[in-house]
């Protein structure tokens, strides 16, 4: 937590400018790549079938700006109605 | 501040599937819904969460700090970990029994699957501004995607930040 506070304090205190903008953009590019890696791994852990379909429905609902917490809870409730994982 | 506490309490309660699966909830809260953070600030926070020890949900500390300063960091951190810690510490037996229950496992699997879908939305939200600046930058994300199998995330983030900073200095604007 202390490291996160220190990091946030550092980032918010740095003077705005092209160097900081470029660095943040670089981090954003890297995070996109890292999240893609995480997404690929997580998707591969979901078995083909209703659960993977649920992921796609959640993706569509998320793109339509449906409340994220609601999507997760409804996803869980739908899955409890499934006969098997 | 109350909204910060309540929202992170909810996120901590429904964060099935691990921290990365909870990232979309944090992104929706901090960027899309409230505008407390820009997408680049959020990405920087995710980067920090990757390179600091502990769960990715420590991102709550960052969001709280950027939005409301140190009090916000403390409130968000307390909120996001309250339910998991309470469940683990005071009701371990109950949780263990629930985890054996088929309905609870199915609920967790469904919630995690939904969260994975939402992670795709987060990826889209973070990639869109990059494309708007310069579509070719997505090639950098592909490089990271490929390199992540062999290179630690921390090193990739440092290289990306350094490269971006240098290009920003040289070009005097967004690379």
Interface residues (C-beta under 8 A of the other chain):
Chain A: X1 X3 X4 X5 X7 X8 X9 X11 X12 X17 X18 X19 X20 X21 X22 X23 X24 X25 X26 X27 X28 X29 X30 X31 X32 X33 X34 X35 X36 X37 X38 X39 X42 X43 X46 X51 X52 X54 X55 X56 X57 X58 X59 X60 X61 X62 X63 X65 X67 X68 X69 X71 X72 X73 X74 X75 X76 X77 X78 X79 X80 X82 X85
Chain B: X10 X11 X14 X16 X17 X20 X21 X23 X24 X25 X28 X29 X32 X39 X40 X41 X43 X44 X45 X46 X47 X48 X49 X50 X52 X53 X54 X58 X59 X61 X62 X65 X66 X70 X73 X77 X103 X105 X106 X107 X108 X109 X110 X111 X112 X113 X114 X115 X116 X117 X118 X119 X120 X121 X122 X123 X124 X126 X127 X129 X130 X133 X137 X138 X140 X141 X142 X143 X144 X145 X147 X148 X153 X156 X157 X159 X160 X161 X162 X163 X164 X165 X166 X167 X168 X169 X171 X172 X173 X174 X175
